[in-house]
């Protein structure tokens, strides 16, 4: 059985966020069935006190997962059971940039649920290496680190929506989804003066067709990923060399790389990852440059 990777999202802080727990099969990288994913996602959200609406309870849920890339072969979601849903709503899994590109583009994305001291050095590295990125922010992050939010925008990075309170959005109403997204956007616009927010990463990677549809109606493209590893637990850091090897082993053309900014390993490995990816002929591009979304 090919190895699989599933990431539950970022850790939580001070009552705002809690680590999104996944089944053991998800954590260890084995292939979990759609039924198992739906059963796990049906548990009440640890963040939201709202009971799921009738429609939310009826339409199931997926934990995002994928078959890892090996040897530069693109990662795959062919066997995950949700590929058609992503295609239907033009969600981002992998991408190809504008004509004339090398075909070996990489898209660097960070999830920022709370600050652990590593976003400033990450931003320093991106500035020094001239690499664009997108930072997906929760409400807690926006409220607690406004200067870093302003710095992200001022240095040319995209700021994405990761919801206000990090709920399982399959378990809340359509109105609550819209509220979660609107609060983040309003707060970021107030801080940065930039009115556009086009990208969303669903909290914990949990979604269904309804979540993608409602968020698309609010003007968002959902952004998933095709390179990732277990980096979100600050208490389980294994060193910069480990982070470097995990990311480099999965690189492939059009990869969307998911990293968590709470990781010391990511902050320390980032510069080397960028340098050595470029030596392999890869170019780092902004999500805004994607012309073709590939699956």
Beta strands, then each sheet from edge to edge (+ up, - down):
strand 1: 4-6
strand 2: 62-63
strand 3: 65-67
strand 4: 94-97
strand 5: 105-112
strand 6: 134-137
strand 7: 158-161
strand 8: 199-200
strand 9: 206-207
strand 10: 221-222
strand 11: 255-260
strand 12: 283-285
strand 13: 290-294
sheet 1: 1+ 3-
sheet 2: 2+ 9-
sheet 3: 4+ 13-
sheet 4: 7+ 6+ 5+ 11+
sheet 5: 7+ 6+ 5+ 12+
sheet 6: 8+ 10+
end
